[in-house]
């Protein structure tokens, strides 16, 4: 059985169910990021109360600290972090890419210095498979080579072909288990190259496919065109995951293109900078007008933060540098993003997605 069951389509937008060892996930879905086995400032039980069922952790960071061996000894990542739901682990390829000054890449893999202590390490497709098997995540990503924005086609092709070669090696290294492994499509903004990579990876018959190397500086319209192209090429019955992308506007447009899964640090990063996401745009809690604004963050939000606290109180927490401020806004922002994905699913099932999307997009521009 495929790990994705499609329930409805509305244009290119899809509503489905992702089947994993730790539960079934309605899609489209937004994944909060718990890079180091922790969604910043939030406890697992708080995420569960928000109806979050799927989070992301990062194999690169967990390999370096506390170590995959230690997590395996604890019984795997679910037991280690007391998370009952589904976990997707990124391979760490993007993290090594983002720390390019500390790394080199060749056909064997990535050779890098730890950003923690300078110790030397090598990631290969095979070693990254083994690390994620130790972590016992539900969904594991293959190692990929992400090309920076602005590269020429020759450099993008070299990177994409290396990623394809690594996917083949990962296939050979995977041990039978309940863990699902997703391949990653690279190719920068070159349409022909992306198309080739989608078709070649589809032949390997991975359980799911991710779109990597987008929103890394190439311009949003170029990224969107690559998303549309890849969704048109990838297998219909496999989940499609857009890596590291997650503003409200991005979700609306990429769900419309056919994406099923998203992750991004955006909601919690915004929260740490006093920026709340609402159905009518962004609220900057550092604005002077927030000092005596006793409305909830979002009158249309059912989360506990909006039920219990005013904008004035939250603004006070930030002015007073109280840790509660970022925590509460993080909870609200994740509730908002998760709710946006759920509302998109409902609109797809009810065949009203485009009208709903247009209403949401217009509301995001309203004054708050």
C-alpha positions, -999 to 999 in steps of 0.1 A, spaced: 0 0 0 12 35 -8 20 56 23 -4 83 9 -41 79 3 -57 107 -17 -92 117 -5 -99 146 -29 -85 170 -55 -94 205 -64 -74 216 -94 -38 206 -85 -45 209 -48 -47 176 -29 -62 163 3 -50 130 16 -38 109 45 -1 101 51 3 66 68 32 63 92 43 40 120 32 66 146 -1 75 131 -21 89 102 -15 125 92 -41 144 73 -26 164 44 -18 191 35 2 194 67 26 219 83 54 205 104 68 226 133 106 223 134 123 206 163 158 207 150 175 194 181 146 172 193 129 203 207 105 228 191 120 259 207 104 267 240 75 243 237 67 210 254 54 180 234 21 180 253 15 216 243 20 207 206 -4 177 211 -30 201 224 -26 221 192 -34 189 172 1 188 158 8 152 148 41 156 128 73 174 136 107 176 120 141 170 137 175 172 121 200 143 118 230 166 114 224 184 147 214 152 166 244 133 152 267 160 167 248 164 199 238 143 218 248 116 193 228 90 174 242 62 196 229 79 228 194 84 212 194 48 201 202 38 237 173 58 249 150 38 226 149 62 197 139 97 191 103 93 202 112 80 236 141 104 240 120 135 235 87 121 248 69 127 215 40 103 207 34 115 172 52 112 139 88 124 133 105 133 100 143 137 102 161 158 76 194 143 65 215 173 73 225 180 37 211 215 39 228 222 72 262 213 58 254 234 27 245 264 49 278 259 67 298 258 34 328 276 50 332 245 72 327 218 45 337 203 12 317 180 -10 327 153 -35 311 122 -49 318 103 -17 298 127 5 302 158 26 334 164 46 328 190 73 340 205 106 315 205 135 302 240 141 303 230 178 339 220 184 357 219 150 359 181 149 360 165 115 333 143 101 320 128 68 284 122 58 278 97 30 245 85 17 250 52 36 261 68 69 231 92 69 208 62 63 224 45 93 221 76 115 184 79 108 178 42 114 194 47 148 171 77 154 141 56 145 123 84 129 91 76 109 103 94 78 140 98 68 154 120 41 183 109 18 215 129 17 213 156 -10 236 182 -25 219 216 -25 232 241 -51 232 278 -41 210 303 -59 225 319 -90 247 289 -101 250 282 -138 233 252 -153 265 231 -154 270 235 -116 233 229 -109 235 197 -130 266 185 -112 248 190 -79 216 174 -90 233 144 -105 253 139 -73 220 139 -54 206 113 -78 236 91 -74 234 95 -36 197 85 -38 206 53 -56 232 45 -30 208 52 -2 183 28 -18 209 0 -16 217 8 21 182 9 35 173 -20 58 136 -32 57 116 -15 85 86 7 90 107 38 84 98 56 52 126 72 31 120 102 9 142 112 -20 150 149 -28 147 166 -61 174 192 -69 181 212 -100 180 249 -90 157 268 -113 165 250 -145 132 235 -157 147 208 -180 170 196 -152 143 195 -126 121 175 -150 149 150 -156 156 146 -119 119 141 -111 116 113 -137 149 96 -127 140 96 -90 105 84 -97 120 53 -113 136 45 -79 101 42 -64 108 59 -31 78 62 -7 78 100 -11 96 129 -27 108 162 -14 116 194 -34 149 208 -22 171 238 -31 142 263 -34 136 295 -15 174 298 -11 177 332 -28 164 325 -63 133 347 -62 98 336 -52 83 334 -87 111 312 -99 107 289 -69 69 287 -75 74 277 -111 98 249 -101 72 237 -75 45 236 -102 68 218 -126 79 192 -101 44 185 -88 33 179 -124 61 154 -129 62 134 -96 41 103 -91 5 112 -82 3 85 -55 33 97 -35 36 125 -10 53 157 -20 72 177 6 85 212 0 115 216 24 120 246 45 92 267 31 64 280 53 50 315 53 12 317 51 15 330 15 38 302 6 15 275 20 -15 289 1 3 291 -33 22 258 -29 -8 238 -18 -25 251 -49 4 237 -69 0 202 -54 24 202 -23 13 180 6 39 187 33 57 217 46 82 226 74 97 259 84 112 277 114 93 308 103 64 306 129 87 302 159 114 326 146 87 352 141 75 346 176 109 352 191 109 386 173 75 396 186 57 389 153 24 371 154 7 355 124 -30 361 122 -59 356 97 -56 393 89 -19 396 85 11 400 109 9 417 142 41 434 155 38 433 193 66 459 196 45 486 179 35 513 203 -1 507 195 0 473 212 7 488 246 -30 493 254 -46 470 228 -67 445 248 -79 425 219 -67 389 214 -40 383 188 -66 369 164 -104 370 171 -108 341 147 -83 318 164 -94 292 189 -60 286 206 -55 290 243 -33 320 238 -60 340 220 -86 328 246 -66 339 276 -42 368 268 -44 402 252 -21 419 228 -13 444 255 -1 416 279 20 399 252 35 432 243 44 438 279 61 404 281 84 414 252 91 448 266 100 433 300 120 405 283 99 378 299 105 344 283 67 338 284 62 362 255 81 342 228 66 310 242 30 321 240 34 337 205 52 305 193 21 285 205 -2 308 187 19 309 155 20 271 153 -17 269 160 -23 294 131 0 276 106 -14 241 115 -49 255 113 -42 271 79 -32 237 65 -63 220 80 -86 247 66 -70 242 31 -77 205 34 -113 211 42 -116 235 13 -101 210 -11 -125 182 1 -154 206 -3 -143 217 -38 -140 253 -29 -102 257 -26 -96 285 -50 -123 307 -36 -111 300 0 -75 307 -11 -85 341 -26 -103 351 6 -74 341 28 -49 359 6 -69 391 6 -74 389 44 -37 386 50 -34 422 36 -60 436 59 -49 461 86 -46 445 120 
